Structures are given as structure tokens and as C-alpha cells.
Amino acid sequence: MSPLVIENRSRNFDVKVDAAARAWLDSHPARASRVISYAVKRCCGGGKICMVQVREASRRDDLSRHTPVALDDGIQLLVDPRAAARLPARFGLTVRGLGPLKHLDLVLDGEQWGNLLYD
């Protein structure tokens, strides 16, 4: 049997950053790269919960297989390989939440969210 080889296939993404996201990025400079993370958790009943976040990279992140995406202003996002395989080639970046809970988020339609989280 041959060993399983997982290749890092680079993809080209076209990310449209809206005005709210641009203002948020300008007012929240990052000390590290920003990542689009993809996490899978199992709950006690055996269900699967998938979570996608746009956040600052942490020391625990292994960024070696992440796909780099350059935004118009030179800011770089790193996309988790599991998300990169499921994301559409074009998506948006916006701000959601209120007050201190504001955060960057992806702009996807319902079918695109379904493909990202459940395929």
C-alpha cells in the first residue's frame, strides 16, 4: 500500500472586501497573519459541528499548508486547506456583530455556506 499523500493545491481566490470590512481592517492592525480557519468539533451525540472564522493566526496554527490570498491593499489572508477546497473562487469579506462582538466574516450565499460547512 502506498502512503496517503495530501497535496497543497494552490487556488486563486477573488475576495471582495466591502467598506465595513476595510474600515475594520484599518482600525484593527494585526500582529500576525489573518487566517480563514476551519474547525470540526464532535458533540456528545456524535453530531459534527463545523466552524469557519476569520481571525488572527495563533502560535498553535500550522500555516505551512494554508493557501495565501492577497487582498487589493496588500493584506494577506491564509486559508485553511479544508476551507480552500470548499470555498468558491469568488467570495466577500464583511463585518458582522455589534459593539465589541464585531468581527470579520465571509459573504457567501446559502448554498455556498452549505458546501463549505457540510460537503
N, CA, C and O atoms as CSV, one atom per row, in Angstrom:
chain,resi,resn,atom,element,x,y,z
A,1,MET,N,N,0.841,-1.192,0.000
A,1,MET,CA,C,0.000,0.000,0.000
A,1,MET,C,C,0.876,1.242,0.000
A,1,MET,O,O,1.880,1.311,0.710
A,2,SER,N,N,0.489,2.207,-0.794
A,2,SER,CA,C,1.250,3.452,-0.806
A,2,SER,C,C,0.687,4.390,0.271
A,2,SER,O,O,-0.504,4.346,0.579
A,3,PRO,N,N,1.546,5.230,0.832
A,3,PRO,CA,C,1.073,6.142,1.870
A,3,PRO,C,C,0.159,7.205,1.277
A,3,PRO,O,O,0.282,7.571,0.108
A,4,LEU,N,N,-0.743,7.685,2.092
A,4,LEU,CA,C,-1.647,8.750,1.677
A,4,LEU,C,C,-0.861,10.048,1.574
A,4,LEU,O,O,-0.186,10.453,2.521
A,5,VAL,N,N,-0.953,10.691,0.424
A,5,VAL,CA,C,-0.265,11.962,0.208
A,5,VAL,C,C,-1.316,13.039,0.013
A,5,VAL,O,O,-2.188,12.926,-0.849
A,6,ILE,N,N,-1.226,14.068,0.809
A,6,ILE,CA,C,-2.142,15.199,0.689
A,6,ILE,C,C,-1.361,16.356,0.097
A,6,ILE,O,O,-0.402,16.844,0.694
A,7,GLU,N,N,-1.775,16.785,-1.069
A,7,GLU,CA,C,-1.071,17.868,-1.736
A,7,GLU,C,C,-1.680,19.202,-1.361
A,7,GLU,O,O,-2.878,19.310,-1.100
A,8,ASN,N,N,-0.830,20.216,-1.341
A,8,ASN,CA,C,-1.305,21.577,-1.143
A,8,ASN,C,C,-1.556,22.158,-2.517
A,8,ASN,O,O,-0.622,22.574,-3.202
A,9,ARG,N,N,-2.778,22.188,-2.910
A,9,ARG,CA,C,-3.127,22.736,-4.215
A,9,ARG,C,C,-3.488,24.194,-4.041
A,9,ARG,O,O,-4.490,24.537,-3.412
A,10,SER,N,N,-2.671,25.028,-4.597
A,10,SER,CA,C,-2.939,26.462,-4.509
A,10,SER,C,C,-4.137,26.804,-5.374
A,10,SER,O,O,-4.281,26.293,-6.484
A,11,ARG,N,N,-4.974,27.650,-4.867
A,11,ARG,CA,C,-6.129,28.131,-5.608
A,11,ARG,C,C,-6.060,29.633,-5.659
A,11,ARG,O,O,-5.514,30.279,-4.764
A,12,ASN,N,N,-6.608,30.175,-6.697
A,12,ASN,CA,C,-6.708,31.625,-6.807
A,12,ASN,C,C,-8.093,32.043,-6.354
A,12,ASN,O,O,-9.101,31.583,-6.890
A,13,PHE,N,N,-8.133,32.914,-5.366
A,13,PHE,CA,C,-9.395,33.424,-4.856
A,13,PHE,C,C,-9.509,34.902,-5.177
A,13,PHE,O,O,-8.526,35.641,-5.132
A,14,ASP,N,N,-10.713,35.316,-5.499
A,14,ASP,CA,C,-11.024,36.721,-5.712
A,14,ASP,C,C,-11.892,37.153,-4.536
A,14,ASP,O,O,-13.075,36.819,-4.480
A,15,VAL,N,N,-11.307,37.896,-3.595
A,15,VAL,CA,C,-12.007,38.299,-2.375
A,15,VAL,C,C,-12.376,39.778,-2.480
A,15,VAL,O,O,-11.502,40.633,-2.620
A,16,LYS,N,N,-13.653,40.068,-2.413
A,16,LYS,CA,C,-14.152,41.443,-2.438
A,16,LYS,C,C,-14.354,41.916,-1.005
A,16,LYS,O,O,-15.175,41.367,-0.271
A,17,VAL,N,N,-13.600,42.937,-0.614
A,17,VAL,CA,C,-13.677,43.484,0.740
A,17,VAL,C,C,-14.597,44.691,0.705
A,17,VAL,O,O,-14.318,45.664,0.005
A,18,ASP,N,N,-15.699,44.638,1.459
A,18,ASP,CA,C,-16.620,45.780,1.453
A,18,ASP,C,C,-16.088,46.903,2.344
A,18,ASP,O,O,-15.080,46.740,3.031
A,19,ALA,N,N,-16.783,48.048,2.321
A,19,ALA,CA,C,-16.323,49.239,3.052
A,19,ALA,C,C,-16.232,48.994,4.560
A,19,ALA,O,O,-15.297,49.462,5.209
A,20,ALA,N,N,-17.193,48.266,5.113
A,20,ALA,CA,C,-17.167,47.982,6.559
A,20,ALA,C,C,-15.957,47.133,6.925
A,20,ALA,O,O,-15.300,47.390,7.934
A,21,ALA,N,N,-15.660,46.129,6.117
A,21,ALA,CA,C,-14.502,45.273,6.386
A,21,ALA,C,C,-13.207,46.054,6.223
A,21,ALA,O,O,-12.268,45.869,6.996
A,22,ARG,N,N,-13.152,46.926,5.222
A,22,ARG,CA,C,-11.951,47.744,5.013
A,22,ARG,C,C,-11.702,48.634,6.225
A,22,ARG,O,O,-10.571,48.742,6.697
A,23,ALA,N,N,-12.762,49.272,6.730
A,23,ALA,CA,C,-12.625,50.133,7.911
A,23,ALA,C,C,-12.199,49.320,9.127
A,23,ALA,O,O,-11.373,49.777,9.917
A,24,TRP,N,N,-12.756,48.115,9.284
A,24,TRP,CA,C,-12.398,47.253,10.409
A,24,TRP,C,C,-10.934,46.847,10.318
A,24,TRP,O,O,-10.215,46.896,11.316
A,25,LEU,N,N,-10.489,46.449,9.141
A,25,LEU,CA,C,-9.090,46.065,8.949
A,25,LEU,C,C,-8.149,47.231,9.250
A,25,LEU,O,O,-7.094,47.043,9.856
A,26,ASP,N,N,-8.537,48.439,8.821
A,26,ASP,CA,C,-7.709,49.629,9.067
A,26,ASP,C,C,-7.619,49.961,10.551
A,26,ASP,O,O,-6.580,50.419,11.027
A,27,SER,N,N,-8.710,49.731,11.284
A,27,SER,CA,C,-8.725,50.087,12.705
A,27,SER,C,C,-8.249,48.954,13.626
A,27,SER,O,O,-8.105,49.161,14.831
A,28,HIS,N,N,-8.007,47.776,13.077
A,28,HIS,CA,C,-7.539,46.625,13.849
A,28,HIS,C,C,-6.312,46.013,13.182
A,28,HIS,O,O,-6.401,44.930,12.603
A,29,PRO,N,N,-5.169,46.689,13.256
A,29,PRO,CA,C,-3.977,46.108,12.631
A,29,PRO,C,C,-3.602,44.790,13.317
A,29,PRO,O,O,-3.682,44.658,14.538
A,30,ALA,N,N,-3.196,43.834,12.507
A,30,ALA,CA,C,-2.871,42.505,13.033
A,30,ALA,C,C,-1.384,42.396,13.344
A,30,ALA,O,O,-0.544,42.901,12.599
A,31,ARG,N,N,-1.073,41.736,14.445
A,31,ARG,CA,C,0.322,41.447,14.795
A,31,ARG,C,C,0.830,40.237,14.019
A,31,ARG,O,O,2.034,40.086,13.812
A,32,ALA,N,N,-0.079,39.387,13.597
A,32,ALA,CA,C,0.264,38.176,12.840
A,32,ALA,C,C,-0.645,38.119,11.614
A,32,ALA,O,O,-1.509,38.978,11.437
A,33,SER,N,N,-0.454,37.133,10.792
A,33,SER,CA,C,-1.303,36.953,9.619
A,33,SER,C,C,-2.738,36.686,10.046
A,33,SER,O,O,-2.987,36.180,11.141
A,34,ARG,N,N,-3.663,37.023,9.190
A,34,ARG,CA,C,-5.061,36.660,9.421
A,34,ARG,C,C,-5.352,35.384,8.661
A,34,ARG,O,O,-4.868,35.185,7.547
A,35,VAL,N,N,-6.144,34.524,9.269
A,35,VAL,CA,C,-6.467,33.243,8.656
A,35,VAL,C,C,-7.975,33.064,8.546
A,35,VAL,O,O,-8.746,33.589,9.349
A,36,ILE,N,N,-8.367,32.317,7.541
A,36,ILE,CA,C,-9.730,31.805,7.471
A,36,ILE,C,C,-9.599,30.379,7.982
A,36,ILE,O,O,-9.138,29.486,7.272
A,37,SER,N,N,-10.017,30.185,9.234
A,37,SER,CA,C,-9.833,28.882,9.880
A,37,SER,C,C,-11.063,28.008,9.682
A,37,SER,O,O,-12.168,28.502,9.461
A,38,TYR,N,N,-10.849,26.723,9.765
A,38,TYR,CA,C,-11.905,25.732,9.606
A,38,TYR,C,C,-11.722,24.719,10.720
A,38,TYR,O,O,-10.684,24.061,10.800
A,39,ALA,N,N,-12.707,24.590,11.568
A,39,ALA,CA,C,-12.609,23.663,12.698
A,39,ALA,C,C,-13.812,22.729,12.697
A,39,ALA,O,O,-14.935,23.141,12.406
A,40,VAL,N,N,-13.562,21.483,13.023
A,40,VAL,CA,C,-14.620,20.480,13.132
A,40,VAL,C,C,-14.616,19.959,14.557
A,40,VAL,O,O,-13.586,19.507,15.058
A,41,LYS,N,N,-15.763,20.023,15.202
A,41,LYS,CA,C,-15.922,19.516,16.573
A,41,LYS,C,C,-17.018,18.456,16.556
A,41,LYS,O,O,-17.971,18.535,15.781
A,42,ARG,N,N,-16.863,17.491,17.404
A,42,ARG,CA,C,-17.898,16.467,17.580
A,42,ARG,C,C,-18.624,16.741,18.883
A,42,ARG,O,O,-18.000,16.986,19.915
A,43,CYS,N,N,-19.933,16.698,18.829
A,43,CYS,CA,C,-20.686,16.887,20.064
A,43,CYS,C,C,-21.009,15.517,20.664
A,43,CYS,O,O,-20.762,14.483,20.043
A,44,CYS,N,N,-21.555,15.525,21.858
A,44,CYS,CA,C,-21.741,14.285,22.617
A,44,CYS,C,C,-22.640,13.276,21.913
A,44,CYS,O,O,-22.495,12.074,22.135
A,45,GLY,N,N,-23.551,13.724,21.084
A,45,GLY,CA,C,-24.444,12.806,20.382
A,45,GLY,C,C,-23.860,12.278,19.091
A,45,GLY,O,O,-24.525,11.534,18.372
A,46,GLY,N,N,-22.625,12.650,18.783
A,46,GLY,CA,C,-21.991,12.175,17.560
A,46,GLY,C,C,-22.137,13.124,16.391
A,46,GLY,O,O,-21.593,12.877,15.315
A,47,GLY,N,N,-22.870,14.212,16.594
A,47,GLY,CA,C,-23.040,15.191,15.522
A,47,GLY,C,C,-21.747,15.929,15.231
A,47,GLY,O,O,-20.839,15.968,16.061
A,48,LYS,N,N,-21.674,16.502,14.067
A,48,LYS,CA,C,-20.480,17.218,13.648
A,48,LYS,C,C,-20.818,18.706,13.543
A,48,LYS,O,O,-21.792,19.086,12.894
A,49,ILE,N,N,-20.004,19.540,14.186
A,49,ILE,CA,C,-20.181,20.987,14.132
A,49,ILE,C,C,-18.958,21.565,13.429
A,49,ILE,O,O,-17.833,21.415,13.905
A,50,CYS,N,N,-19.183,22.228,12.293
A,50,CYS,CA,C,-18.104,22.858,11.533
A,50,CYS,C,C,-18.175,24.358,11.758
A,50,CYS,O,O,-19.250,24.956,11.714
A,51,MET,N,N,-17.014,24.958,12.000
A,51,MET,CA,C,-16.953,26.395,12.255
A,51,MET,C,C,-15.903,27.029,11.356
A,51,MET,O,O,-14.806,26.499,11.181
A,52,VAL,N,N,-16.263,28.170,10.794
A,52,VAL,CA,C,-15.336,28.940,9.966
A,52,VAL,C,C,-15.201,30.308,10.599
A,52,VAL,O,O,-16.200,30.949,10.927
A,53,GLN,N,N,-13.957,30.760,10.773
A,53,GLN,CA,C,-13.697,32.070,11.375
A,53,GLN,C,C,-12.632,32.791,10.575
A,53,GLN,O,O,-11.714,32.174,10.034
A,54,VAL,N,N,-12.768,34.114,10.507
A,54,VAL,CA,C,-11.684,34.961,10.014
A,54,VAL,C,C,-11.065,35.555,11.269
A,54,VAL,O,O,-11.715,36.316,11.986
A,55,ARG,N,N,-9.811,35.209,11.537
A,55,ARG,CA,C,-9.181,35.615,12.788
A,55,ARG,C,C,-7.682,35.773,12.606
A,55,ARG,O,O,-7.129,35.428,11.562
A,56,GLU,N,N,-7.035,36.299,13.634
A,56,GLU,CA,C,-5.589,36.415,13.636
A,56,GLU,C,C,-4.985,35.041,13.925
A,56,GLU,O,O,-5.508,34.279,14.738
A,57,ALA,N,N,-3.888,34.741,13.255
A,57,ALA,CA,C,-3.226,33.453,13.460
A,57,ALA,C,C,-2.683,33.362,14.883
A,57,ALA,O,O,-2.261,34.357,15.472
A,58,SER,N,N,-2.704,32.156,15.412
A,58,SER,CA,C,-2.139,31.917,16.736
A,58,SER,C,C,-0.879,31.063,16.594
A,58,SER,O,O,-0.592,30.542,15.517
A,59,ARG,N,N,-0.138,30.925,17.680
A,59,ARG,CA,C,1.082,30.105,17.652
A,59,ARG,C,C,0.767,28.646,17.399
A,59,ARG,O,O,1.619,27.917,16.891
A,60,ARG,N,N,-0.422,28.202,17.737
A,60,ARG,CA,C,-0.793,26.798,17.559
A,60,ARG,C,C,-1.135,26.447,16.118
A,60,ARG,O,O,-1.199,25.268,15.769
A,61,ASP,N,N,-1.355,27.457,15.276
A,61,ASP,CA,C,-1.722,27.209,13.882
A,61,ASP,C,C,-0.518,26.708,13.087
A,61,ASP,O,O,0.574,27.268,13.187
A,62,ASP,N,N,-0.715,25.669,12.310
A,62,ASP,CA,C,0.295,25.213,11.362
A,62,ASP,C,C,-0.077,25.825,10.012
A,62,ASP,O,O,-0.969,25.328,9.324
A,63,LEU,N,N,0.595,26.881,9.645
A,63,LEU,CA,C,0.238,27.643,8.452
A,63,LEU,C,C,0.950,27.144,7.198
A,63,LEU,O,O,0.785,27.729,6.128
A,64,SER,N,N,1.723,26.096,7.305
A,64,SER,CA,C,2.531,25.638,6.178
A,64,SER,C,C,1.705,25.163,4.989
A,64,SER,O,O,2.179,25.223,3.854
A,65,ARG,N,N,0.484,24.693,5.220
A,65,ARG,CA,C,-0.358,24.192,4.131
A,65,ARG,C,C,-1.470,25.145,3.753
A,65,ARG,O,O,-2.274,24.840,2.872
A,66,HIS,N,N,-1.532,26.301,4.410
A,66,HIS,CA,C,-2.576,27.278,4.119
A,66,HIS,C,C,-2.329,27.950,2.761
A,66,HIS,O,O,-1.186,28.128,2.338
A,67,THR,N,N,-3.408,28.312,2.102
A,67,THR,CA,C,-3.336,28.979,0.806
A,67,THR,C,C,-3.323,30.484,1.016
A,67,THR,O,O,-4.243,31.025,1.630
A,68,PRO,N,N,-2.292,31.180,0.515
A,68,PRO,CA,C,-2.255,32.638,0.679
A,68,PRO,C,C,-3.184,33.326,-0.316
A,68,PRO,O,O,-3.282,32.928,-1.477
A,69,VAL,N,N,-3.864,34.366,0.164
A,69,VAL,CA,C,-4.734,35.184,-0.664
A,69,VAL,C,C,-4.371,36.639,-0.402
A,69,VAL,O,O,-4.441,37.102,0.736
A,70,ALA,N,N,-3.987,37.357,-1.443
A,70,ALA,CA,C,-3.625,38.765,-1.291
A,70,ALA,C,C,-4.845,39.633,-1.593
A,70,ALA,O,O,-5.465,39.504,-2.648
A,71,LEU,N,N,-5.178,40.516,-0.655
A,71,LEU,CA,C,-6.258,41.463,-0.875
A,71,LEU,C,C,-5.722,42.648,-1.673
A,71,LEU,O,O,-4.512,42.778,-1.855
A,72,ASP,N,N,-6.618,43.510,-2.148
A,72,ASP,CA,C,-6.235,44.635,-3.003
A,72,ASP,C,C,-5.181,45.542,-2.378
A,72,ASP,O,O,-4.326,46.078,-3.083
A,73,ASP,N,N,-5.236,45.716,-1.071
A,73,ASP,CA,C,-4.318,46.644,-0.410
A,73,ASP,C,C,-3.037,45.963,0.083
A,73,ASP,O,O,-2.250,46.575,0.805
A,74,GLY,N,N,-2.829,44.713,-0.300
A,74,GLY,CA,C,-1.612,44.015,0.082
A,74,GLY,C,C,-1.740,43.175,1.337
A,74,GLY,O,O,-0.835,42.399,1.644
A,75,ILE,N,N,-2.825,43.304,2.067
A,75,ILE,CA,C,-3.049,42.462,3.243
A,75,ILE,C,C,-3.206,41.024,2.773
A,75,ILE,O,O,-3.850,40.757,1.758
A,76,GLN,N,N,-2.612,40.102,3.520
A,76,GLN,CA,C,-2.664,38.699,3.138
A,76,GLN,C,C,-3.522,37.907,4.108
A,76,GLN,O,O,-3.390,38.027,5.326
A,77,LEU,N,N,-4.408,37.093,3.539
A,77,LEU,CA,C,-5.175,36.113,4.306
A,77,LEU,C,C,-4.584,34.745,4.000
A,77,LEU,O,O,-4.121,34.497,2.886
A,78,LEU,N,N,-4.600,33.869,4.976
A,78,LEU,CA,C,-4.179,32.489,4.778
A,78,LEU,C,C,-5.403,31.601,4.986
A,78,LEU,O,O,-6.045,31.657,6.035
A,79,VAL,N,N,-5.720,30.791,3.995
A,79,VAL,CA,C,-6.943,29.982,4.024
A,79,VAL,C,C,-6.594,28.545,4.387
A,79,VAL,O,O,-5.766,27.911,3.733
A,80,ASP,N,N,-7.234,28.041,5.435
A,80,ASP,CA,C,-7.075,26.647,5.857
A,80,ASP,C,C,-7.329,25.744,4.640
A,80,ASP,O,O,-8.262,25.995,3.877
A,81,PRO,N,N,-6.517,24.703,4.450
A,81,PRO,CA,C,-6.682,23.847,3.267
A,81,PRO,C,C,-8.047,23.172,3.182
A,81,PRO,O,O,-8.539,22.920,2.082
A,82,ARG,N,N,-8.664,22.877,4.318
A,82,ARG,CA,C,-10.002,22.260,4.281
A,82,ARG,C,C,-11.035,23.246,3.783
A,82,ARG,O,O,-11.961,22.867,3.066
A,83,ALA,N,N,-10.886,24.520,4.156
A,83,ALA,CA,C,-11.793,25.556,3.658
A,83,ALA,C,C,-11.481,25.880,2.209
A,83,ALA,O,O,-12.398,26.090,1.414
A,84,ALA,N,N,-10.199,25.926,1.849
A,84,ALA,CA,C,-9.803,26.259,0.482
A,84,ALA,C,C,-10.393,25.275,-0.522
A,84,ALA,O,O,-10.740,25.658,-1.639
A,85,ALA,N,N,-10.507,24.023,-0.131
A,85,ALA,CA,C,-11.066,23.005,-1.026
A,85,ALA,C,C,-12.563,23.186,-1.237
A,85,ALA,O,O,-13.107,22.691,-2.224
A,86,ARG,N,N,-13.239,23.889,-0.328
A,86,ARG,CA,C,-14.699,24.011,-0.385
A,86,ARG,C,C,-15.191,25.408,-0.752
A,86,ARG,O,O,-16.333,25.561,-1.183
A,87,LEU,N,N,-14.350,26.426,-0.589
A,87,LEU,CA,C,-14.766,27.798,-0.868
A,87,LEU,C,C,-14.924,28.026,-2.364
A,87,LEU,O,O,-14.204,27.434,-3.169
A,88,PRO,N,N,-15.882,28.900,-2.740
A,88,PRO,CA,C,-15.969,29.280,-4.155
A,88,PRO,C,C,-14.782,30.169,-4.519
A,88,PRO,O,O,-14.133,30.735,-3.638
A,89,ALA,N,N,-14.503,30.291,-5.803
A,89,ALA,CA,C,-13.367,31.102,-6.260
A,89,ALA,C,C,-13.564,32.582,-5.912
A,89,ALA,O,O,-12.589,33.305,-5.713
A,90,ARG,N,N,-14.804,33.026,-5.842
A,90,ARG,CA,C,-15.104,34.421,-5.503
A,90,ARG,C,C,-16.007,34.458,-4.271
A,90,ARG,O,O,-17.044,33.796,-4.215
A,91,PHE,N,N,-15.587,35.246,-3.293
A,91,PHE,CA,C,-16.423,35.459,-2.112
A,91,PHE,C,C,-16.083,36.816,-1.534
A,91,PHE,O,O,-15.109,37.450,-1.940
A,92,GLY,N,N,-16.887,37.256,-0.586
A,92,GLY,CA,C,-16.693,38.568,0.011
A,92,GLY,C,C,-16.249,38.485,1.457
A,92,GLY,O,O,-16.302,37.434,2.096
A,93,LEU,N,N,-15.810,39.631,1.946
A,93,LEU,CA,C,-15.400,39.785,3.338
A,93,LEU,C,C,-16.145,40.996,3.881
A,93,LEU,O,O,-16.116,42.065,3.272
A,94,THR,N,N,-16.807,40.838,5.012
A,94,THR,CA,C,-17.586,41.912,5.616
A,94,THR,C,C,-17.421,41.878,7.132
A,94,THR,O,O,-16.655,41.078,7.669
A,95,VAL,N,N,-18.151,42.757,7.810
A,95,VAL,CA,C,-18.154,42.792,9.273
A,95,VAL,C,C,-19.546,42.425,9.758
A,95,VAL,O,O,-20.545,42.916,9.233
A,96,ARG,N,N,-19.605,41.569,10.751
A,96,ARG,CA,C,-20.882,41.192,11.376
A,96,ARG,C,C,-20.741,41.382,12.887
A,96,ARG,O,O,-19.631,41.476,13.411
A,97,GLY,N,N,-21.863,41.435,13.566
A,97,GLY,CA,C,-21.864,41.582,15.017
A,97,GLY,C,C,-22.081,43.023,15.434
A,97,GLY,O,O,-22.096,43.936,14.608
A,98,LEU,N,N,-22.249,43.206,16.742
A,98,LEU,CA,C,-22.490,44.532,17.304
A,98,LEU,C,C,-21.450,44.860,18.365
A,98,LEU,O,O,-20.977,43.978,19.082
A,99,GLY,N,N,-21.102,46.135,18.455
A,99,GLY,CA,C,-20.203,46.601,19.501
A,99,GLY,C,C,-18.919,45.805,19.578
A,99,GLY,O,O,-18.251,45.601,18.564
A,100,PRO,N,N,-18.562,45.346,20.787
A,100,PRO,CA,C,-17.299,44.610,20.947
A,100,PRO,C,C,-17.326,43.225,20.289
A,100,PRO,O,O,-16.289,42.568,20.198
A,101,LEU,N,N,-18.486,42.783,19.836
A,101,LEU,CA,C,-18.597,41.475,19.191
A,101,LEU,C,C,-18.438,41.551,17.671
A,101,LEU,O,O,-18.608,40.547,16.980
A,102,LYS,N,N,-18.112,42.740,17.146
A,102,LYS,CA,C,-17.897,42.862,15.706
A,102,LYS,C,C,-16.692,42.035,15.297
A,102,LYS,O,O,-15.681,41.984,15.999
A,103,HIS,N,N,-16.821,41.388,14.141
A,103,HIS,CA,C,-15.748,40.538,13.641
A,103,HIS,C,C,-15.842,40.437,12.122
A,103,HIS,O,O,-16.893,40.699,11.537
A,104,LEU,N,N,-14.749,40.060,11.500
A,104,LEU,CA,C,-14.755,39.815,10.066
A,104,LEU,C,C,-15.472,38.507,9.788
A,104,LEU,O,O,-15.388,37.556,10.566
A,105,ASP,N,N,-16.183,38.474,8.663
A,105,ASP,CA,C,-16.909,37.271,8.295
A,105,ASP,C,C,-16.944,37.159,6.781
A,105,ASP,O,O,-16.720,38.136,6.066
A,106,LEU,N,N,-17.226,35.969,6.307
A,106,LEU,CA,C,-17.320,35.724,4.873
A,106,LEU,C,C,-18.700,36.099,4.363
A,106,LEU,O,O,-19.688,36.002,5.090
A,107,VAL,N,N,-18.761,36.528,3.109
A,107,VAL,CA,C,-20.026,36.783,2.437
A,107,VAL,C,C,-20.232,35.651,1.437
A,107,VAL,O,O,-19.566,35.587,0.404
A,108,LEU,N,N,-21.162,34.766,1.762
A,108,LEU,CA,C,-21.493,33.621,0.924
A,108,LEU,C,C,-23.004,33.487,0.880
A,108,LEU,O,O,-23.689,33.893,1.818
A,109,ASP,N,N,-23.538,32.918,-0.206
A,109,ASP,CA,C,-24.978,32.652,-0.216
A,109,ASP,C,C,-25.237,31.328,0.509
A,109,ASP,O,O,-24.296,30.643,0.909
A,110,GLY,N,N,-26.489,30.979,0.674
A,110,GLY,CA,C,-26.846,29.788,1.455
A,110,GLY,C,C,-26.237,28.503,0.925
A,110,GLY,O,O,-25.754,27.679,1.701
A,111,GLU,N,N,-26.256,28.322,-0.391
A,111,GLU,CA,C,-25.687,27.110,-0.974
A,111,GLU,C,C,-24.173,27.055,-0.765
A,111,GLU,O,O,-23.619,25.987,-0.505
A,112,GLN,N,N,-23.509,28.204,-0.880
A,112,GLN,CA,C,-22.062,28.247,-0.664
A,112,GLN,C,C,-21.715,27.929,0.786
A,112,GLN,O,O,-20.743,27.218,1.043
A,113,TRP,N,N,-22.500,28.448,1.746
A,113,TRP,CA,C,-22.280,28.092,3.155
A,113,TRP,C,C,-22.475,26.598,3.350
A,113,TRP,O,O,-21.695,25.958,4.056
A,114,GLY,N,N,-23.505,26.035,2.735
A,114,GLY,CA,C,-23.754,24.603,2.848
A,114,GLY,C,C,-22.588,23.786,2.313
A,114,GLY,O,O,-22.173,22.809,2.937
A,115,ASN,N,N,-22.056,24.182,1.154
A,115,ASN,CA,C,-20.902,23.473,0.584
A,115,ASN,C,C,-19.682,23.583,1.499
A,115,ASN,O,O,-18.943,22.615,1.678
A,116,LEU,N,N,-19.479,24.758,2.070
A,116,LEU,CA,C,-18.321,24.980,2.939
A,116,LEU,C,C,-18.406,24.161,4.230
A,116,LEU,O,O,-17.422,23.557,4.658
A,117,LEU,N,N,-19.570,24.149,4.833
A,117,LEU,CA,C,-19.709,23.529,6.146
A,117,LEU,C,C,-20.085,22.049,6.122
A,117,LEU,O,O,-19.754,21.317,7.055
A,118,TYR,N,N,-20.769,21.598,5.077
A,118,TYR,CA,C,-21.338,20.251,5.151
A,118,TYR,C,C,-20.932,19.304,4.040
A,118,TYR,O,O,-21.321,18.137,4.080
A,119,ASP,N,N,-20.173,19.744,3.052
A,119,ASP,CA,C,-19.717,18.822,1.997
A,119,ASP,C,C,-18.544,18.003,2.443
A,119,ASP,O,O,-18.039,17.181,1.678
